[in-house]
Amino acid sequence: MNYVPVAVLVCAIIALVFAAVNFYSVKRKPEGTEKMAEISAKIRKGAMAYLKRQYKTVGIFFAVMFVILGILAFTGMLTPFVPFAFITGGFFSGLSGFIGMKIATYANSRTANGARESLNKGLKIAFSSGAVMGLTVVGLGLLDISVWFILLKFVFKLEIDAIMSAMLTFGMGASSMALFARVGGGIFTKAADVGADLVGKVEVGIPEDDPRNPACIADNVGDNVGDVAGMGADLYESYVGSIISCGALAVAAGLGLNGVLVPMLIAAVGIISSIIGTFFVSTKENADQKALLGSLRRGTYASSILSAIGSAVLIYTLIPENASVFWAVISGLVAGVLIGFFTEYYTSDTYKPTKKLAGSSETGSATIIIDGISLGMLSTAIPVIIIAISIIISFFTAGGADSFASGLYGVGLSAVGMLSTLGITLATDAYGPVADNAGGIAEMSGLEPQVRERTDALDSLGNTTAATGKGFAIGSAALTALALIVSYTDEVENLVELNLSITNPAVLIGLLVGAMLPFLFSSMTMKAVGRAAQKIVVEVRRQFREIKGLMTGEAEADYESCIDICVKSSLKEMIAPAALGIIAPIVVGFVLGCNGVVGMLAGALVSGFVLAIMMSNSGGAWDNAKKYIEAGNYNGKGSDNHKAAVVGDTVGDPFKDTAGPSVNILIKLLSMVSIVFASLVASGNLMNLLGM
C-alpha cells in the first residue's frame, strides 16, 4: 500500500498543472479596449493591496498561535508536529484564495471582451477562471494532506492514530485562515456593495457600476477579496476537513491504514472526474437561464457519475470486507446534488419562489424584506431532511447496526463524497464574481448594451451557482462537524469520563451556549458590515456633493478613498468575530469541562447549519429578484419596484456573503480548537472542581 499516498500526491499535482494551464490560457486572451484594461488594473491593484494587508494582520495571529501550540507540544500535551501542521494548513488555505483572486482579476476584462463576441465565449472564459480556483483548492488540499501523510508515515514512522491526531491540527489552521478571509473579505465586499447601491441606485438613480459612483471600483474589488479569495480559503478548509475527519473516524472504527486511505483516494478520483467534467461546459448564443444552468449541470453531473464509478472500484479493492460503505459515498454525492438543486430552486429567478419575491416589490421595501426572510426560513426544511436521510443511509450501510464506530465512518465518507467533485463545483461557483466584475467593466467602459445583457445573464447565473456552492459547503460542514464531534469524544474519553446525558447540567448549558454562538457571530459580522457601509454612504454622498461635474461625467470620482475605507474597516472589524471561534471553546471547556464542550459543539452544529442555509438562500433570492426586475419585469430599472428590490438586496448582501458562509466555518473551527486543546481542558476545569 506504500504506493497509494504517492498516487494521491500525483493526482494533486495533476490538478495544479491543469489549473496552471487554464490560468495561462485565460491570461493569453485579449483584455479588450484600453479603458477595459485600465479598469481591470485598478480592480487588481486594489484587491492585491487588501490581501497583502490582510495577510500581514493574520500573520501576527498565526505567529502567536504557533508559540502557544509550541509550548503545549514542549510540555507533552501535543505532538511536536502540531504547530507546524497548523501553519501549513493556514498557509495553503490563504494561498488557495490568493491564486483564485489573481486569476479572477485577470479574467474579468477578458470575460467582458469575450461577451462582445458571444455569450458562449464569455461563459467559457469566466468558467475557465473558475476552474483555476476549483482545481487549485483541491490540488493544494490533497497536496498538503498527502505530503504530511508521507512524512509522518514513512519518514517519522508514526502509528496511524498518531498520524491522524497530528493532521487534524492543520485543519484548525485552515479553518482559522478561512474564517479571517471570509469575514474580512465579506465585510469589505458588502460594505462597498451596500454603500454603492443605497446612494447610487436608490438616492441618485444612476445605473449599477456607473463610473460616476465613487464606490463602484471598491465594489468590484470586494467581489474578488470576498467572493473569490474568501470563498477559496473557505472551501479549501471544508475539503481538507472532511478528508481528515473521515480518516480519524477510520482509526476509531479499527479500519487501519486502508480505511484512512479510502477518503484520500476518493478525493483523488474526484479531481480527475472534475477535470473531465470541465470539458462538458458550453452553451449556445441567446441561451436563457435554464439553458445556462443546464450547461453547467452537464459538467457537474458528468463529474459526479465518474466519481461514483471510481469510488466503487476503490472501495471494493481496498476494503472489500466493508464494501457497503460505497453507498455512504453515494448518499453524500446525491445529497450534494439535491441540496444544489433545491438551493437553485429557491434562489434562481427561473423558478416561482424568486419570481414571487420580486412581485413583493409592488408594495414596497418592507414586504420584499419580510417575504425574503420567510423564503429563507422555508428553504431550510428540505436540506435538513436531505442531510438527515444521508446520515441514516451512510450510517447503516457502513455497518452502524453492528458497529457504532463503523457507522460514523460512513457518515464521514458521505461528507467526502459530497465534496469529492469540489474541483468543478467550485468552478461553477467562482466564475460568478468574474461575470459580475465583467458586467461592471462593460458598464464603466461604455460598451454596447448587448454586452451588458450577456454579462448580466452570466452574473444572474453566477448568483444561483454561488448559492448552490454555499449549499454544498454548508451541507458538507454539517457532516464534517458531526465527524469532528466524534473525533473530540474519542480524544477526551482517553483523558476523562464523559457523561453526555441531556440531564447533565454541563451538557445542557453547553447546548444552549453552542446554539447561541452562530447568532452572536452573525450579529457581530452583520454589524461590522453595517458600520463599514455607513462610512461608504457618507463618503459617496460627500463626493456627489463636493466634486463639481461628477454627475455630468466631467470630473472623475475619488475611487481610492472608498477602497481605503473598506480596507481599514474590514481589517479592524474581522478580528472580534474570528477571535470568537478560537476563544469560545477554550472558555467553555475551562468552565463546563469536556461534557460542556460536547454540548456546545452539538448546539452550534444544529443552529449554525440551519441559520447558514436561511441567510444564504434569503440573500441569493433577494439578489436575483432584483435582477429579475432589472430584466424588464415589474416595471424594470429605475421604478419603485426596482428601488424596493435594491433595498432587499442590500439586506441580503451581508446575509449571503458575510455572515451565512462564515457560520459553516465557525462550526468546524469550534470542533478543531476543542480537539487541539482537549488535553489542556481535561487537566483542570470548574466542573471537575464542583464534581460535575
Secondary structure as UniProt FT lines:
FT   HELIX           3..27
FT   HELIX           34..74
FT   TURN            75..76
FT   TURN            80..81
FT   HELIX           82..117
FT   HELIX           119..150
FT   HELIX           151..155
FT   HELIX           160..196
FT   HELIX           197..204
FT   TURN            208..209
FT   TURN            211..212
FT   TURN            214..215
FT   HELIX           216..224
FT   HELIX           225..230
FT   HELIX           231..252
FT   TURN            253..254
FT   HELIX           256..277
FT   HELIX           278..280
FT   TURN            285..286
FT   HELIX           289..318
FT   HELIX           320..325
FT   HELIX           326..347
FT   TURN            349..350
FT   HELIX           352..359
FT   HELIX           360..363
FT   HELIX           365..378
FT   TURN            379..380
FT   HELIX           381..397
FT   TURN            398..402
FT   HELIX           404..419
FT   TURN            420..421
FT   HELIX           422..444
FT   TURN            445..446
FT   HELIX           449..493
FT   TURN            494..495
FT   TURN            502..503
FT   HELIX           505..546
FT   TURN            548..553
FT   HELIX           559..573
FT   HELIX           575..630
FT   TURN            631..632
FT   TURN            634..635
FT   TURN            637..638
FT   HELIX           640..654
FT   HELIX           655..659
FT   HELIX           660..676
FT   HELIX           678..682
FT   HELIX           686..689
FT   TURN            690..691
//
